Amino acid sequence: MEKDSKIYIAGHRGLVGSAILKNLKTKGYSRFITRTHKELDLTNATAVATFFETEKPDYVFLAAAKVGGIVANNVYRADFIYDNLSIQNNVIHQSYLHGVKKLMFLGSTCIYPKHCPQPMKEDYLLTDTLEYTNEPYAIAKIAGIKMCESYNIQYGTNFISVMPTNLYGPNDNFDLEKSHVLPALIRKMHLGKALLNNDFNSIRADLNRMPIEGVSGASSETDILSILNKYGIQQHNESVQLEVWGSGQPMREFLWSEDMADACVFLMEQRHFSDCFDASNKEIRNTHINIGTGQDISIKALAELIKKLIGFEGSLFFNTEKPDGTMKKLTDPSKLHALGWRHRMALDAGIRAMYAWYTR
């Protein structure tokens, strides 16, 4: 990429897109094209076509997606597959039609089978059944990988697919209904600590920033306690118990979002589609690249770590009636390492930084 290239970042306000935008600015890029969802609905094929015809970006980061945690993925199955397929189809196809020099499609490691060998190599894609709770989302992301591969093979485009592991960082989603496990635990621990200390000012300030089901800091104390209880922040006499879904045994890998952004920009600057596969193979498959740390931690250990770092002195309750999801999801980032990039942020330092950002 050239410093004066026109760069379109789809999803620039989200966890992934905002980190990529920040990284590019730090490295001296200055010509950015951004649109909010209200300004451009990426599921609208006509609107996307008009946008590309008008703006003519040189490079595209496709970080826009409908995302959520285990509950949202399982409940809103039709929304997740339809919206994500629509976004991908529109942006990738228009990038081809308008001669985009390089596109990066961002997916997720949920593309791998539920009982995938560990750590997960790129070659394990489509070798077994997917995890049921997020199958529609995973299928959409697999379609995005294959779409990029197919356009590259047929049309000679330069579209790269990357599959980040579980991400966390600034601009994460802290909505307790839809967030992923790490930001949800940080917020629940923060609220639990305030409740344990009878610090209703902090609770009200938190709810004013982000109401839960319409309950804000202006709501009555009874309503606030009721909504906290519903989301597993429960007051018991002089203590507070915090519910964590599942047994705590599943293992998860976490990557600081700004590390992920650095990997994406590195690949866009220095690598091409031809670097993503062995040219001696007759069939071009699994050209996507895992972005991860290659290190994991149990949900129980993660909860205990966040509890310690935030200073929550209540108790944890692991609700085994709730789903665990896939028991282990660890990426093999060997392909990325061979291309010249490794992560930097340690998990404990990342959690501290994320909590500082959340409570700023």
N, C-alpha and C positions, 0 to 999 in steps of 0.2 A: 504494500500500500504506500502511496505517496502522501506526504503531509498535507497537501492541498486537495486530496481526493474527497469526493462527496460520499459520505458514509451514512447509510440509513441504519438506525438501530431500532428495530421493531420490539417494543416492550421496554422502552428506556426508563420507565419509572419503577419497574419491578426489581426484585433482588438481583437477578442476573444482568438485565439490561443496564441498570444504574451503575453497577460495578464495572461493566465494560466501558460505558461512557466516561466514567471517572478515569479509568486506566488510559484511554485514548487521549483525553485532555492532558493528563500528566506527561504523555509522550510527545506532545506537540501537535497533535491533530486538531483541526479547528473548524472544518466544514461538515457539520452534522445535520442530518435530516431526522426530525423526530415528530411523532404525532401521538396524542393521547387517544384513548379508545373513543372518546366523544368526537374527536376530530377525524378519525379514520377507523371505521369498523372493518377489521381485517377479514371477517367472515363474509363480507360483501364483495363479490367478485368484480362488479362494475366499479365500485369505489376504489378498489386496489388497482385496477387497470388504469383508471384516470390518474391516480396518484403517481404511478410509475411513469406514465407518459409525460406528466408535468415535471416531475422532479429529476428523473433520469439519474439515479444514484450509481456510483461506480462500484461500491462495495455494500454488502448487506449482512448484518448480524440478525438472524431470526431468533430472537429471545422471547418473543410474545407467545403466550400459551395460556390455556385455562388450566390452572394447577390447584392442588389441594391435598389435604391429608387423607388418611385411610377412610374416614367417615364420608367426606365429600366425594371421593373417588367411587365409593361403593353405592352411594345414594343417587348421585347425579350422573349415572353411567352414560345416558344418551347425550347429555350436554358435553361431557368430556370427549367423547369420540367425535361427535359432529363438529363442535367448535374447533378442536385441534386439527382435524382433517381439513376443514375449510380454510383456516389460517395458513396452514402449510401449503396446500394446493395453490392458493391464490398468490402468495408471496414467491414461492419457488418458480411457478410458471411465468409470472410476470418478470421475474429476474432473468429468466431465459429469453423471453421475448424482447426485452429491452437491453440485452447485452451487458448485464452486470458482470464485472471482471471476476469477482469471487464472492461466494455466499457461504456463510457459516450457519448451519442448522443445529440448534441446541435441543437435545433430547433428555433422556434420563436413563439411569441404570435399571429402572423397572422393566426395560425391554427384555431382560434376561429371564430364563425359565425360573419357576418357583423353586425347583430343586436343582438349581444350577450348580455344577462343580465349583468349588471355591479355591482360590479367588477367581472371579469371572473374567475370562478372556473374551475378546471380541469375537472369536470363532465359535463361541457357545450360543450365539444368537440363533433362534428358531430351532433349537435342538430338543425342546420339550415344552410342556404346558406352562402357561403363564400363571402368576398369582391371580386368583379370581377377583379380589377386591379392586385391583386397578387394571384389570385386563383391557377395558375399552381405551384407557389413556395409553397403555403400553402399545396396543395395536396401532394407534394413531402415530405414535413416535416411530415405530418400526416402518410404517408406511412412508414417513418422512425420510428415513435413511435410504430406503429403496428408491424413493423418488429422486433423491440427489444422485445416487449411483446410476440410475437409469438415464437421467438427463446428461450426466457426464459421458456415459458410454455412447448414447445415441447422438447427442448434439455437441459433444466436446466442451461442455461447460466445466467450470472449476468450483464445484460445490462440495464443501467439507462438512461432515457430520461429527459432532462431538457429544459424548454421553457423560455428563458430570454425575458424580455420586451425590449423596445428600448434601445440600448446600445450606449455609447459614451465614448471616452477616447483616450489615446495614440495609435498611429498607425491607427486611424480612416481613413475613405475614404473621402478626401476633393475634389474629382473630381465633379465639379458642374453639370455634366450631370448624374452621377450615385450615388451621395452621398445621405445619409439620411438628414432629415431636420436640425438637430442640427449642424453637421459639415458644412453643406452648408451655414447656416446662419452665423456661425462664420467666414468662409472665405469671404463671401460677405460683411459682416460688416467691416472686416479688409481692404478689397480692397476699399470699399466705404469711409471709414475714410481717407485712403491715398489719394484717388481721391479728396475728399473735401478739403484736406490740400495741394493739388497740389504736393504731395510727390510721384513723379514718380519713385524715386529710390526704394521705398518700393514695389511699384506695379511691377516694373521690377524684383526685387529680388523674389517676390512671383511667378511670371510667369516663371522664370528660374527654380525654384524648381518644379513647376508643370504647364507646358503649358496647355492652353485651346484650343483645336482644332488646335494644331500646332502653336498657337500664344504664343511666349515666350517673355522674357525680351528684347531680341534682335530685336523684331519686331518694326515697326514704331509706333509712337504715335497714328496715325489714326487707324491702325489695332487694337491696344490695346483698344482704346476707343470703337471701333466697337464691339469687342468680349465682353467687359464688359457690353455694352448696351444690347447685345443679351441675356445675362444671368441676366438681371434685375438690373444692377448697372448703373444708368442713370444720366448723368450730365445735370442739368437744370439751365442755367445761373450761379449763384454763389452757387447753392445748389446741392445736390446729393440725388436722390430718389432710394430707394432699393425695388425691387419687392419681395413679398412673395406670394407663390402660395396659392390660396384658400381664404376663408373668414376669416381665423384666429380663427374660433370658435371651430374646433376639439380639443379634449382634448387628451393629450399624456403623457405617463409615461416614465421617463428616468432613467437609472441605470448606474452608473459609471462602466466601464468595469473591473476595478480591484476588485471592490466589487463582480461582477459576477464571476470572476475567483476564488475568495476566497470561494464563495458558492459552486462552482463546485468541488474544491479540498476537501472541508469539506465533501461533499457527497461521493466522491470517497474514502476518508479515513475512514469514520465512518458509512456509510449507505449502505444498500444492496437493491436489487430489492424487497425482501420480506417486506421492510419497506414502500414501495410505494403504498400499497393497503390494504384494509380491508380483511383479510383472511376469514372472515365469509361470504363474498359474494361468491355465486356460480360462477359468471362470473368475470373474471379478466379483467377489463377495466380501461382506463384513469389512468395508472400508472405513467404518466409523472408528473413532478414537475415544477410549475411556479417559476421563479426567478424574483422578482421585488421588488418595494418599497411600493406598495399599495397607492401611491400618484401621482396625475397627475396635469397638467398645460395646459392651452389653448395655441395654437400655437401663438396667438397674444401676450399673456403674456410672452411666451418664447422669442419671437422676441424682445419685449421691454426690457426684462431682459438682453439679450445678448447685445443689443444696449447700455444699461447703463454700463455694465461691460467692454465693449470694448472701450466705449467713442465715438461712432459714433453719430454725431450731425445732420445728414441729416434726411430725412423723410422716412416713410415706406408706401408702397402701397400694399394693399391686393387685388390681382387679382382674383375676384370671377368667372372669366371665366375659371379658372383652377380648377381641381378637388380637393375636400377636402379629399377624402378617407373616411374611417370609422370615424364617429363623436366622438366616445369615445372608448378607448382601455385601460382599467385599470385592472391589474391583481389582483387576490386575492392570496397573498403569505402565507395564513394561514397554508397550508400543510408544506411549508418550515420552517415557524416559529415553528411549532410543532416538527419538526425534529431537531431544535436547532440553526437556523442561521437567522440573520437579517442584513440588509445593514447598512453602516456607512456614506458614503459620501453624503452631502447635495448638491442639484442641483447648487446653486450659487457658492459654493466652487469648484465643479466639472468643471463648465464652466471656472472659473478662471484658474484652473490647466490645462485644455485642451488648452486654448488660449496661456498660457505660453509655453506649449509643442509645439504648432503649430508655434509660432514665435521665438523659441529658436535659 
